[in-house]
């Protein structure tokens, strides 16, 4: 009887160990636990969520500040490029250069995060962002010679693409190292929330700086802010990288990531349309303020992630992505058909609401197929699919805008985004071991052991 009682008391620990091995088969049997790990198992769900949020605050603050540099330039880049005398195709090239540079640095930033630590990757990204800001300033000096100015701007955008890769990949890797694996969905959602909060805040901030002192003000802001954040990060703690139990198998990581990555790429075409052409749509149609669409997208995305960021962990990433991508697609089509700024802003908000949990939901599917010491590489590869979509999609959307108008950009983006639903449905029916399935497996195992005792 005593053995039966004490055996029951020990089962939750054994089940947790089994879950950990199922999620991360290459992980050590008894890894060192972080403070947030212990707290998340001893607190109620709501208190555990608050504990995770507090643990992630330094990471979110660093990502927030780093992406303000990106967000301040986004609404004014199309206007600045048009001011230099170039058209929509060059606008798409300028936007796509950042994403192409991000793509080329994703695997590097992921491997760097795994070997050197997420915090160090974030610091590297901030230093590169500072350099990009200085190049923005230099580009402004040569505005009287547009071809030189646009060439320097393209180099600055490439540098910022590398910075963005290290900041977001390092930030997610840093966050995953700080909390329990069961909260992977929250990490991806909330670190992404910091990113979009910065992009949404940059919506009004960028045009204000641009209107007062031109593009040189954007460059000065982009140089000073990373420097201030670097000084603050001296006091933030960064866990040491996990010891590697075996050499990274890039092939197996790609095998776990590619299908969620393709789905994320398709859904990100709509995100890229709003980034590159949202403010231009408002400016050409004289809808004021020109940043309202992008800000509506960002505010809706942030709100949903703050309130519902736990849904991928609770119901499974593929299921949540399937629900939300339908809303995103509808919002993009509504933007394309809108006859006024209010309708377009509602469409942008719906697109943000939908996209809010598509990317983290699919990200959960990607990282749960790899061992903990390869999660930085997995997130780097996963976000690389987004960069492919942006690098190829932005110029193509520019070509569509030249031939079919800006409305066609958003209608086509909505149709492409809808294709994500088919892949999410396949992931849902593929038998991947999501957390809800693991919980059911563990419960079934517990009942079986109780029967045979």
C-alpha positions, 0 to 999 in steps of 0.5 A: 500500500505504501509503495502504491501511495508513494509511487503515485506521488512520484508519477508526475515527475516521471511523466514530466521526464517522459514528456521532456524526452519525447519533446527533446529526445537528445536532451540530457535525462536530468537537465539543470532547471531554471528558476522559471521552470520550478516556479511554473510547476509550483504555481497556478496557470495564471501565476505561472504565466505571469512568472514567464512574462516577468522572466522574459521582460529583459529579452522583450525590452531589448527586442522592443528597442532594437526593432524601433530602429526598423519600425521608424524607417518602414513607413517613410521608406516608400516616401523617401524613395519616391522623393529620390525619383524612383518608382514602385519596383525600387521601393520593393527592392529597398524593402526586399534588400533587408529581408534578403540580408536577413535570409542570408544571416538566419542560419548563422544567427541561429548557430551563433545563438546556440554556441555563444548564447542568445544574449550575445547574439542580440548584442551583435545585432544591436551593434550592426543596427547602429552601423545601419543607422550611420549608413542612413545618415550618409545616404541623406548626405547624398540626396542631391545625387539620387543614384549614390544615395539609393546605393548607400541606402541599399547597403544600410538596409542590408546591414539592418537585415543582418541586425534584425536576424541576430536580434530576433533569433537571438531574442527567441533563443535567449527566451527559450533558454530562460523558461520551461519548454512547455512555454515555447509558444508564449516565448515566440508569441511574446518576443514577437509581440515586443517586435511588433510593438516596436514596429507599431510605435515606429509607425507614427514616430518615423513620419514625425521625424521625417516631417521635421528633419527629413531622412537624416533624422531617421538615421540619427535615431537609428544610431543613438537608440541601439547604443543606449540599449547596449549600455542597458544590456550590461546588467541583463543576465544571459544563461550559458549555452547548453552543452552540445551532446552531439554535433548539430544535424542540420539535415534533421533540423531542416526536416523538422522545420521545412513544412511549418516554414513554408506555411509561415512564408505564405502567410508572411506575404500578407505581412510584407504587403502591409509593410512595403505598401500600406503607407503608400496606399494611404498616401496615394488615396489621401487617407490620413494619417498614412501610418494608420493601417500599419499601426492598426495591424500592429495594435491588433497583433499585439493585443491578441498575442498578449491575451491569447499567446497561450493558445498554441501551447494549449491547443497545438500550433497547427490548429491555432494557425489554421483558425487564424490564417482565415481571418488574416486572409479576409483582412487583406482582401478587405484592404484591397477592396476598401473605398476609404481609410476606415475600411482599410484600417479595419482590414489591416486590424483583421490581418494583424489579428489573424497573423498574430498567432499564425507565425508563433503557432507554426513556430511551435510546430517547428521547435518541438521537433528538435533538441534544446541545444538546436532550438536557435538553429531551428528558429533561424531556419524557420524565420529564414522562410519568412525572409524568402517570402519577403525577399522574393515577394516584395519585388513581385508585389511591386511588379503587381502594383505597377500593372494592377494597382495597389488594390491588387497587391492586397487581394493577391496577398490575401489569396496567397496567404490562404494557402497556409490553411492547407499546410496547417491542416496537413500538419494537424493531421500528420500526427506530429507530437504536439503538447496536447497529444503528449499530455493525452499520451502521458495520461494514458500511460499513467492509467495503464501503469495504475492498472498493472500495479 
